[in-house]
Amino acid sequence: MNRKLPNILSVGPVSYVGGINVHMIRLGSLLDSAVVFDFIDDAPPQITKDSSRSIRKATSVPHVLRKIWQSDIVHIHSGNWLLRILLVLIARLLRAKVVVTLHSYRLSGVKKIVSDAVLRLANQVICVNPDIKAASGRVDALVKEAFIPPAEAERWSLPDEIDTFIERHRGSLLICANAYRLTRHEGKDLYGLDQCLAVARQAKKAGDNIVILFVVGTVMASDDLYFSAQKAIEDEGLDGFIRIYPKSLDFITLICRSDIVLRPTVTDGDALTIREALFLGKPVIASDVVTRPAGTVTYRSENTDDLYAVIRSVASALSSGEGLPDQPDACSMDQYKQFYLEVYRKCIS
């Protein structure tokens, strides 16, 4: 190992299968020859794959502190506001430089006041969209989408049961959507599974050949959103129009085999799913809760009638060859690499 290379410790939900997890891994791979990259996991203990790297296990704390002490820069991706605060304070106390990427910033009251204050201690803050920058209070924050293009090597075959499902619905309009786990935000279904169920009901009533495959990366025994949705599918006979797959799979491959990618979230940061779909040339429909990347077709958030109308409109455009909104030119891998290297260089210098 070349000790002249800067040591970057990336902290975030390494074990969760989701956008932040993918971003962290791709960033480490992208910068592999330019920095020494290591990871600390802040996923819940029951999910963590390597307990020695878990920041949430008491027995791992000495190891984590040693990693921070040995690092030149601690790059924090944690979404948990309290963990993020503690990490910033500990890293600065141990004299490491701090970069924070805010993938979301849904805070208010005392939580926001304390978080805003602690964020001022970071050497650099990166926000994945302008709305998060405005909410963070860091006027010098950089805005950079949390997207690094997928490598061809990342594509794998799909599980046999999903292959069978896709083949069985050949000829239907296949829509895919995902969530790393199902959760609520202000009492609402954050990832819009309930909206997908509403679309399935409308498709069944209208007799439309529309089928939604909703992938949930992690399902726990307490996930009432998952179990209630499954019950609704069984009770209402919606299995020909929607399926929930309760495990992680290669979503890039699923995107390639789908007709439309859907992002029906009720709040959002910068969705990796959207950017991957656009990068792969697939039509994307998303809620209008935040400014979406150019090329995305939006609908009025939580308005399932509007969502259904937009789906039918996009389907019509696809079948007629009318075309969809122009997609922006994708950044090259080298542009992403130089952006992060410049951030790290400025911190160290």
Secondary structure as a PSIPRED ss2 file (coil, helix, strand):
# PSIPRED VFORMAT (PSIPRED V4.0)

   1 M C   1.000  0.000  0.000
   2 N C   1.000  0.000  0.000
   3 R C   1.000  0.000  0.000
   4 K C   1.000  0.000  0.000
   5 L C   1.000  0.000  0.000
   6 P C   1.000  0.000  0.000
   7 N E   0.000  0.000  1.000
   8 I E   0.000  0.000  1.000
   9 L E   0.000  0.000  1.000
  10 S E   0.000  0.000  1.000
  11 V E   0.000  0.000  1.000
  12 G E   0.000  0.000  1.000
  13 P C   1.000  0.000  0.000
  14 V C   1.000  0.000  0.000
  15 S C   1.000  0.000  0.000
  16 Y C   1.000  0.000  0.000
  17 V C   1.000  0.000  0.000
  18 G C   1.000  0.000  0.000
  19 G H   0.000  1.000  0.000
  20 I H   0.000  1.000  0.000
  21 N H   0.000  1.000  0.000
  22 V H   0.000  1.000  0.000
  23 H H   0.000  1.000  0.000
  24 M H   0.000  1.000  0.000
  25 I H   0.000  1.000  0.000
  26 R H   0.000  1.000  0.000
  27 L H   0.000  1.000  0.000
  28 G H   0.000  1.000  0.000
  29 S H   0.000  1.000  0.000
  30 L H   0.000  1.000  0.000
  31 L C   1.000  0.000  0.000
  32 D C   1.000  0.000  0.000
  33 S C   1.000  0.000  0.000
  34 A C   1.000  0.000  0.000
  35 V C   1.000  0.000  0.000
  36 V E   0.000  0.000  1.000
  37 F E   0.000  0.000  1.000
  38 D E   0.000  0.000  1.000
  39 F E   0.000  0.000  1.000
  40 I E   0.000  0.000  1.000
  41 D E   0.000  0.000  1.000
  42 D C   1.000  0.000  0.000
  43 A C   1.000  0.000  0.000
  44 P C   1.000  0.000  0.000
  45 P C   1.000  0.000  0.000
  46 Q C   1.000  0.000  0.000
  47 I C   1.000  0.000  0.000
  48 T C   1.000  0.000  0.000
  49 K C   1.000  0.000  0.000
  50 D C   1.000  0.000  0.000
  51 S H   0.000  1.000  0.000
  52 S H   0.000  1.000  0.000
  53 R H   0.000  1.000  0.000
  54 S E   0.000  0.000  1.000
  55 I C   1.000  0.000  0.000
  56 R C   1.000  0.000  0.000
  57 K C   1.000  0.000  0.000
  58 A H   0.000  1.000  0.000
  59 T H   0.000  1.000  0.000
  60 S H   0.000  1.000  0.000
  61 V H   0.000  1.000  0.000
  62 P H   0.000  1.000  0.000
  63 H H   0.000  1.000  0.000
  64 V H   0.000  1.000  0.000
  65 L H   0.000  1.000  0.000
  66 R H   0.000  1.000  0.000
  67 K H   0.000  1.000  0.000
  68 I H   0.000  1.000  0.000
  69 W H   0.000  1.000  0.000
  70 Q H   0.000  1.000  0.000
  71 S C   1.000  0.000  0.000
  72 D C   1.000  0.000  0.000
  73 I E   0.000  0.000  1.000
  74 V E   0.000  0.000  1.000
  75 H E   0.000  0.000  1.000
  76 I E   0.000  0.000  1.000
  77 H C   1.000  0.000  0.000
  78 S C   1.000  0.000  0.000
  79 G C   1.000  0.000  0.000
  80 N C   1.000  0.000  0.000
  81 W H   0.000  1.000  0.000
  82 L H   0.000  1.000  0.000
  83 L H   0.000  1.000  0.000
  84 R H   0.000  1.000  0.000
  85 I H   0.000  1.000  0.000
  86 L H   0.000  1.000  0.000
  87 L H   0.000  1.000  0.000
  88 V H   0.000  1.000  0.000
  89 L H   0.000  1.000  0.000
  90 I H   0.000  1.000  0.000
  91 A H   0.000  1.000  0.000
  92 R H   0.000  1.000  0.000
  93 L H   0.000  1.000  0.000
  94 L C   1.000  0.000  0.000
  95 R C   1.000  0.000  0.000
  96 A C   1.000  0.000  0.000
  97 K E   0.000  0.000  1.000
  98 V E   0.000  0.000  1.000
  99 V E   0.000  0.000  1.000
 100 V E   0.000  0.000  1.000
 101 T E   0.000  0.000  1.000
 102 L E   0.000  0.000  1.000
 103 H C   1.000  0.000  0.000
 104 S C   1.000  0.000  0.000
 105 Y C   1.000  0.000  0.000
 106 R C   1.000  0.000  0.000
 107 L C   1.000  0.000  0.000
 108 S C   1.000  0.000  0.000
 109 G H   0.000  1.000  0.000
 110 V H   0.000  1.000  0.000
 111 K H   0.000  1.000  0.000
 112 K H   0.000  1.000  0.000
 113 I H   0.000  1.000  0.000
 114 V H   0.000  1.000  0.000
 115 S H   0.000  1.000  0.000
 116 D H   0.000  1.000  0.000
 117 A H   0.000  1.000  0.000
 118 V H   0.000  1.000  0.000
 119 L H   0.000  1.000  0.000
 120 R C   1.000  0.000  0.000
 121 L C   1.000  0.000  0.000
 122 A C   1.000  0.000  0.000
 123 N C   1.000  0.000  0.000
 124 Q E   0.000  0.000  1.000
 125 V E   0.000  0.000  1.000
 126 I E   0.000  0.000  1.000
 127 C E   0.000  0.000  1.000
 128 V C   1.000  0.000  0.000
 129 N C   1.000  0.000  0.000
 130 P H   0.000  1.000  0.000
 131 D H   0.000  1.000  0.000
 132 I H   0.000  1.000  0.000
 133 K H   0.000  1.000  0.000
 134 A H   0.000  1.000  0.000
 135 A H   0.000  1.000  0.000
 136 S H   0.000  1.000  0.000
 137 G C   1.000  0.000  0.000
 138 R C   1.000  0.000  0.000
 139 V C   1.000  0.000  0.000
 140 D C   1.000  0.000  0.000
 141 A C   1.000  0.000  0.000
 142 L E   0.000  0.000  1.000
 143 V E   0.000  0.000  1.000
 144 K C   1.000  0.000  0.000
 145 E C   1.000  0.000  0.000
 146 A C   1.000  0.000  0.000
 147 F C   1.000  0.000  0.000
 148 I C   1.000  0.000  0.000
 149 P C   1.000  0.000  0.000
 150 P C   1.000  0.000  0.000
 151 A C   1.000  0.000  0.000
 152 E H   0.000  1.000  0.000
 153 A H   0.000  1.000  0.000
 154 E H   0.000  1.000  0.000
 155 R C   1.000  0.000  0.000
 156 W C   1.000  0.000  0.000
 157 S C   1.000  0.000  0.000
 158 L C   1.000  0.000  0.000
 159 P C   1.000  0.000  0.000
 160 D H   0.000  1.000  0.000
 161 E H   0.000  1.000  0.000
 162 I H   0.000  1.000  0.000
 163 D H   0.000  1.000  0.000
 164 T H   0.000  1.000  0.000
 165 F H   0.000  1.000  0.000
 166 I H   0.000  1.000  0.000
 167 E H   0.000  1.000  0.000
 168 R H   0.000  1.000  0.000
 169 H C   1.000  0.000  0.000
 170 R C   1.000  0.000  0.000
 171 G C   1.000  0.000  0.000
 172 S C   1.000  0.000  0.000
 173 L E   0.000  0.000  1.000
 174 L E   0.000  0.000  1.000
 175 I E   0.000  0.000  1.000
 176 C E   0.000  0.000  1.000
 177 A E   0.000  0.000  1.000
 178 N E   0.000  0.000  1.000
 179 A E   0.000  0.000  1.000
 180 Y C   1.000  0.000  0.000
 181 R C   1.000  0.000  0.000
 182 L C   1.000  0.000  0.000
 183 T C   1.000  0.000  0.000
 184 R E   0.000  0.000  1.000
 185 H E   0.000  0.000  1.000
 186 E C   1.000  0.000  0.000
 187 G C   1.000  0.000  0.000
 188 K E   0.000  0.000  1.000
 189 D E   0.000  0.000  1.000
 190 L C   1.000  0.000  0.000
 191 Y C   1.000  0.000  0.000
 192 G C   1.000  0.000  0.000
 193 L H   0.000  1.000  0.000
 194 D H   0.000  1.000  0.000
 195 Q H   0.000  1.000  0.000
 196 C H   0.000  1.000  0.000
 197 L H   0.000  1.000  0.000
 198 A H   0.000  1.000  0.000
 199 V H   0.000  1.000  0.000
 200 A H   0.000  1.000  0.000
 201 R H   0.000  1.000  0.000
 202 Q H   0.000  1.000  0.000
 203 A H   0.000  1.000  0.000
 204 K H   0.000  1.000  0.000
 205 K H   0.000  1.000  0.000
 206 A H   0.000  1.000  0.000
 207 G C   1.000  0.000  0.000
 208 D C   1.000  0.000  0.000
 209 N C   1.000  0.000  0.000
 210 I E   0.000  0.000  1.000
 211 V E   0.000  0.000  1.000
 212 I E   0.000  0.000  1.000
 213 L E   0.000  0.000  1.000
 214 F E   0.000  0.000  1.000
 215 V E   0.000  0.000  1.000
 216 V E   0.000  0.000  1.000
 217 G C   1.000  0.000  0.000
 218 T C   1.000  0.000  0.000
 219 V C   1.000  0.000  0.000
 220 M C   1.000  0.000  0.000
 221 A C   1.000  0.000  0.000
 222 S C   1.000  0.000  0.000
 223 D C   1.000  0.000  0.000
 224 D H   0.000  1.000  0.000
 225 L H   0.000  1.000  0.000
 226 Y H   0.000  1.000  0.000
 227 F H   0.000  1.000  0.000
 228 S H   0.000  1.000  0.000
 229 A H   0.000  1.000  0.000
 230 Q H   0.000  1.000  0.000
 231 K H   0.000  1.000  0.000
 232 A H   0.000  1.000  0.000
 233 I H   0.000  1.000  0.000
 234 E H   0.000  1.000  0.000
 235 D H   0.000  1.000  0.000
 236 E H   0.000  1.000  0.000
 237 G C   1.000  0.000  0.000
 238 L C   1.000  0.000  0.000
 239 D C   1.000  0.000  0.000
 240 G C   1.000  0.000  0.000
 241 F C   1.000  0.000  0.000
 242 I E   0.000  0.000  1.000
 243 R E   0.000  0.000  1.000
 244 I E   0.000  0.000  1.000
 245 Y E   0.000  0.000  1.000
 246 P C   1.000  0.000  0.000
 247 K C   1.000  0.000  0.000
 248 S C   1.000  0.000  0.000
 249 L C   1.000  0.000  0.000
 250 D C   1.000  0.000  0.000
 251 F H   0.000  1.000  0.000
 252 I H   0.000  1.000  0.000
 253 T H   0.000  1.000  0.000
 254 L H   0.000  1.000  0.000
 255 I H   0.000  1.000  0.000
 256 C H   0.000  1.000  0.000
 257 R H   0.000  1.000  0.000
 258 S C   1.000  0.000  0.000
 259 D C   1.000  0.000  0.000
 260 I E   0.000  0.000  1.000
 261 V E   0.000  0.000  1.000
 262 L E   0.000  0.000  1.000
 263 R E   0.000  0.000  1.000
 264 P C   1.000  0.000  0.000
 265 T C   1.000  0.000  0.000
 266 V C   1.000  0.000  0.000
 267 T C   1.000  0.000  0.000
 268 D C   1.000  0.000  0.000
 269 G C   1.000  0.000  0.000
 270 D C   1.000  0.000  0.000
 271 A C   1.000  0.000  0.000
 272 L H   0.000  1.000  0.000
 273 T H   0.000  1.000  0.000
 274 I H   0.000  1.000  0.000
 275 R H   0.000  1.000  0.000
 276 E H   0.000  1.000  0.000
 277 A H   0.000  1.000  0.000
 278 L H   0.000  1.000  0.000
 279 F H   0.000  1.000  0.000
 280 L C   1.000  0.000  0.000
 281 G C   1.000  0.000  0.000
 282 K C   1.000  0.000  0.000
 283 P C   1.000  0.000  0.000
 284 V E   0.000  0.000  1.000
 285 I E   0.000  0.000  1.000
 286 A E   0.000  0.000  1.000
 287 S E   0.000  0.000  1.000
 288 D C   1.000  0.000  0.000
 289 V C   1.000  0.000  0.000
 290 V C   1.000  0.000  0.000
 291 T C   1.000  0.000  0.000
 292 R C   1.000  0.000  0.000
 293 P C   1.000  0.000  0.000
 294 A C   1.000  0.000  0.000
 295 G C   1.000  0.000  0.000
 296 T C   1.000  0.000  0.000
 297 V E   0.000  0.000  1.000
 298 T E   0.000  0.000  1.000
 299 Y E   0.000  0.000  1.000
 300 R C   1.000  0.000  0.000
 301 S C   1.000  0.000  0.000
 302 E C   1.000  0.000  0.000
 303 N C   1.000  0.000  0.000
 304 T H   0.000  1.000  0.000
 305 D H   0.000  1.000  0.000
 306 D H   0.000  1.000  0.000
 307 L H   0.000  1.000  0.000
 308 Y H   0.000  1.000  0.000
 309 A H   0.000  1.000  0.000
 310 V H   0.000  1.000  0.000
 311 I H   0.000  1.000  0.000
 312 R H   0.000  1.000  0.000
 313 S H   0.000  1.000  0.000
 314 V H   0.000  1.000  0.000
 315 A H   0.000  1.000  0.000
 316 S H   0.000  1.000  0.000
 317 A H   0.000  1.000  0.000
 318 L H   0.000  1.000  0.000
 319 S H   0.000  1.000  0.000
 320 S H   0.000  1.000  0.000
 321 G C   1.000  0.000  0.000
 322 E C   1.000  0.000  0.000
 323 G C   1.000  0.000  0.000
 324 L C   1.000  0.000  0.000
 325 P C   1.000  0.000  0.000
 326 D C   1.000  0.000  0.000
 327 Q C   1.000  0.000  0.000
 328 P C   1.000  0.000  0.000
 329 D C   1.000  0.000  0.000
 330 A C   1.000  0.000  0.000
 331 C C   1.000  0.000  0.000
 332 S C   1.000  0.000  0.000
 333 M H   0.000  1.000  0.000
 334 D H   0.000  1.000  0.000
 335 Q H   0.000  1.000  0.000
 336 Y H   0.000  1.000  0.000
 337 K H   0.000  1.000  0.000
 338 Q H   0.000  1.000  0.000
 339 F H   0.000  1.000  0.000
 340 Y H   0.000  1.000  0.000
 341 L H   0.000  1.000  0.000
 342 E H   0.000  1.000  0.000
 343 V H   0.000  1.000  0.000
 344 Y H   0.000  1.000  0.000
 345 R H   0.000  1.000  0.000
 346 K H   0.000  1.000  0.000
 347 C H   0.000  1.000  0.000
 348 I H   0.000  1.000  0.000
 349 S C   1.000  0.000  0.000
